[in-house]
Amino acid sequence: MPRTLRVHGTGLRAGLLVATSEAILSAPTGARQQFQMAWAATDLLAGFTPAGANATITLVGAVSLPPPPPPARARGGAPGGMPSGTPTCVHSSAEAESLALCSRAVSGGTAWGLAMGRSAKGAAARASSAACSGAGCAVQLPAVVATRLSPYAALPDGGRYQPLLAKALSVMRVNALSAEGKIRQRWSTPDRTPHRYMWLWDSCYHSLAANHLDPTLGWEYVASVLAAAAPDGAIAIERTPTSAGAAVDQTQPPLLSWAVHENWKRAVAAGVAAATVRARLEYAQPRLAAYLRWDLAHRSDATGRTPLLRWNFGTESGMDNSPRFDLDGDTNAKAGSLDSARFDGGKGGQTGEMGSLDGGELGKMGEIDSLLAVDFSVFMVREAKLLAEVSVELGNRSEALFWRSVEHQPPRACAAVGRGDGAVLRPPCRGPGDDQKQRERHKQRSPHRSLKGGRGCVERGSRR
């Protein structure tokens, strides 16, 4: 059940000074002090509303709670630094989780805390620790705010784009997670909802950005994905703290060699110890090789006629909603016909070559489930190239030679087509002026078909 903390005040927006995913500061009109709120911990939001701010903090739908025990005093804090008075608390509970909001009048305004706990009583005790102001309080809000904002001070000068730069960092930080369950180091997620878990190629992009701030963080993002591989080397489109290491049925664009390679270069430039950098490459190389070999074994052209790789699901491509995976044509075609082969991978007919080449099956939502794709193949070319460079750095000559051979397969096939040495790949899809006879001659010249829905042409980026 969603629960809402409503922070309302006419002057808060006008006086806004800082707004990140971790802290909000405002200088509302009529107040002598700043409004402040910041995450003191993963389960505790601490805040201070100054007198005269004309602002209210409300936990929507909450009910009253008995006063909690006095808040804990900070270690070494003086008893005289504790505020007087009893906090007022409300709570909102659902299943095994409770939220409690506690507030207390302090010098200059109101201190408050919002906390989560397994019980209303536990959440209120936690929240009351933030409803406190003084040297003896367990939560020191000014220190919390300073800690939360310190990473932004380390940003490079972005000139007029500095707010945008800070916003990007804010988004990165809110989507960073610590070790949890089977994920043994820091990891990242595209967003806290709805995706909220660790995704393959998203994590690679997150690593590229994190490298600019902390190459060690960038490495951990990639290492978390590599560590979640299945026993056969496959790396899944998405993994959770409980599913890491499980069998894989869907993957995503292979960018991990690129991410490792970029982290390697950034780490060297940042002065990371050579032994540390080498240890990372030694960890990554066999896992990258196992994953790319899995792609070659499970996503290659099943006929062996082309060096292209295939997406088995539209979601694997990263272009989840692309029309390239939509069916077009007669979905009610007679079994065994040409149109049947297009949509059921040739299962409707005895030969079914036009469909069986890419294994295309009818998806549950009317989509092609398998597509020989140029983009996947180009990703593999780059991954093989960079993995060969990593292998050279580690002195693994045999692996370097193997991945260089993988790197050159699709380019050589394309070059052969350009020279007219062979019909390894089909020419581009038909234009609007082609008639049926032209298409038949086209089919006779080259029996190889590698395309959406089984048509006899290489896929292009735009829809026909």
Residue, then its C-alpha position, 0 to 999 in steps of 0.5 A: m500500500p503506498r504511503t505519502l509524506r506530504v511536505h507543504g508550505t507556500g514559501l518552501r518552493a520559492g526559497l528552495l536552495v538545494a534539492t537532491s535525492e538525499a537532501i532538501l534545503s530551503a530558506p522560506t520567507g518569514a523564517r530565520q533559519q533554513f528548512q532542512m530534510a535529509w536521509a540520516a539512514t536508509d530507514l530514517l528521514a530527519g528534518f527541521t521546520p523553522a518557526g515562521a516557515n508556514a510549513t506542515i509535515t503530514l503522514v497521509g492517513a496516519v493514526s496517533l501513537p502513544p509517546p515513545p521513550p526518550p530518544a537515545r543520546a549520542r555517544g559522549g553527548a552531554p545530558g544538558g544538550m537534550p531537548s525537553g518535551t515529549p515528541t508527538c507520533v503518528h503511524s501508518s502500518a501495512e503488513a509487516e512494515s510500519l511508518a512513523l512520523c514523530s515531531r518535537a518543538v525545539s529551539g527555533g522550530t520543530a524537529w521531526g523524523l520519519a522512520m520505517g520499522r517492523s512495528a509501529k512501536g519500533a518505527a516510532a522509537r527510530a523516528s523520535s531519535a531524529a525529532c531532536s535538536g542539540a549536542g546530545c541527540a543521536v541524529q545531528l541534522p547539520a552533520v547529516v546534511a553536510t555529509r549528504l551534500s559533500p559528493y556534489a562539492a567534488l563535481p567538476d565545474g560545469g559552468r551554466y550546466q552545473p545544476l544539470l550535472a548535480k541533477a545527474l549525480s543525484v539520480m546516480r546516487v539514488n539508484a546506487l545500492s549496497a551489497e545485499g543477498k547474493i550481490r556481494q558488492r555495490w550495484s546499481t539499478p535504472d530506477r527504484t520503481p518499477h525496474r528496481y533491480m540490476w540490469l545488464w546493459d544499464s549497469c554498464y552505462h552506470s559504470l561508465a558514468a561512475n568511472h568519472l567520479d570513482p573508478t572503484l565504484g565503476w568497477e563494482y557495478v560491473a563486477s556485480v553483474l559478472a558475479a551474477a552469471a549462471p554456471d554456464g556463463a550466461i548473464a541475464i537481462e536482470r538479476t535480484p539479490t536472490s536470483a543472482g547465479a540462476a539459469v538464464d533465458q534472456t540476456q541483453p546487448p553485450l556491453l560488459s567488455w566495453a565497460v571493463h575496458e573503460n574502467w581499466k583505462r579510467a583506473v590507470a588514469a586515476g592512479v589505482a595501483a597496478a596490482t589492483v587493476r590487474a586483479r580486476l582484469e584477471y577476474a573479469q576476463p574468464r567471465l567475459a569470455a564465458y558470457l560471450r561464448w554463451d552468446l555465440a552458442h545460443r544466439s547465433d544463426a542456427t543454420g550457420r549461413t551467416p555470422l549474425l547473432r539473433w535476438n530471441f526476444g524483443t526485450e533482449s535488444g534494449m529496444d523493447n517497444s520497437p516496431r522491428f519486432d512487430l508482426d506484419g502480414d497475414t497472421n491467419a495464413k494457411a499452415g505450410s504457406l509462405d506467410s505461415a513460415r514467416f510467423d511460426g518459424g517454419k513449423g507450419g510447413q515441412t521445409g519452412e526455410m523462410g521462417s526456420l532460418d531465424g527460428g522466428e516464433l509467434g510471440k504471445m503479444g503478436e511479436i516476432d520472438s527471434l530476429l537476426a540482427v545487425d546491432f547484436s552482431v556489431f555489439m559482439v564485434r566490439e566486445a570481441k575486439l576489447l576482450a582480445e585487448v584485455s587478453v593481450e594485457l594478461g598475456n593470454r595469447s590463445e584467448a586473444l587470437f580467438w577473440r580477434s577471429v570472432e571480431h573479424q567474422p562479420p566484417r569479412a562476410c560483409a566485405a565478401v558481399g561487397r566484392g561479390d565473392g559470395a552470397v553470405l548475406r542478403p542485400p537490403c530489403r526490397g524497395p517500393g518499386d520492386d514487383q513480385k518477379q523482381r523478388e523471385r529473381h532476388k530469392q533465386r540469386s541468394p537462398h540465404r535469408s536473415l531478417k524480421g519474420g523470415r523475409g529474405c533480406v537483411e534487417r535495416g534500422s527503419r521499418r518498411 
